[in-house]
């Protein structure tokens, strides 16, 4: 480090930053400092403004080779922080039309943000905004706070839905619901057959059960495939009578059709299109032919019968992902046309059902699948199962390996760190 001295004064021109031991001001190359090693444990730098003759004499009495030029204090990090009161009385002077009261802030143990419920996080955000000392406002507008709270409640907490049909007692539906639930319910009550079309694991079957619960009606369903027969829908003859006599046994579909209830034809696009044609009159009309019931071969539709169907495709045949689907007959599709509702994954519903960390991972993988047109799916059901595995003690790497089992190396590489 370069130094310059004079014969008498031993002036030191510093080429680094240091602080004067008296005024604490920074001494740099633009100032002359007097070296005063009186106390080796203290700063040995005195700026010219704080210089005294005593200091000069001390400097002159110390040989140049014994002088310990002080090292600059390194600048590590500069942070601005606003002290937060723990127990105090905060007074807000409200402007006209605003709110503000004096109230003690009690000491409390704050939960980590990860443990707060979505509603608690929303309220916390509102309070922080209201008390932010750096905000340009001097008062909090009452209307704004009310609107923020209403918005947070509508976004974070599912509303309790009360369903009342005719003179029946109202039925309340609590808990998370898909965004299209009310539209599905209104369509069904209008007497229009409903066809829910959406990806696997988006909640179509659960939606049908919720409709039955909302209307307080019995629920029945049939999962279709290419091997589904007419007898599974219309009933069958079995040798259960006296002496092995064949008797007619009513199917779940016929029971709901005649007595009322909600019936779901699940995976309708996987069934044989010729088999579904036997239901065409029942889907769009009042009667159903039951040829195996010889005593009463015609079933009459009950006023409280509601029919829903669920599919992964639009009835136009298989695609790259749903390869086991069939093309449905145009007459069948037409009977569901005005009740066809697309039911994709609902981010708000998933937020209410899935922990935040798993939800973030799931949405990232789903975006990768979509962007790269991979023949893969990541459903709400997958994320719920991942949460169950995490709750059972499996590490993230373990339950992720379950999901990515069977993926090629190229597919995994596209998901980057998600795998």
Protein Blocks (a to p, Z undefined) as FASTA:
>chain_A
ZZdddfklopacdfbdcddfklopacdfkbccdddffblmbccbdcfklpcfklmmmmmm
pcfklpccddddddfbdcddddddfbdcddddddehiacddddddddddddfklpcfklm
mmmmmmmmmmmmkbmbfbdcfklmmmmmmmmmmmmmccdddddehjbccdddedjddfkl
mmmmmmmmnopacdddddehiommmmmmmmmmmnopacddddddfklcfklmnopaddfb
ghhiacddddfklmmmmnopadddehkllpcfklmmmmmmmmmmmbdcdfklmmlmcccd
dfkbccddddfbeonapcfklmmbccddfklmmmmmmmcccddddfklmmmmpcfklmmm
mmmmmmmmmmnopabdddfklmmmmmmmmmnopafklmmmmmmgoiafklmmmnmmmZZ
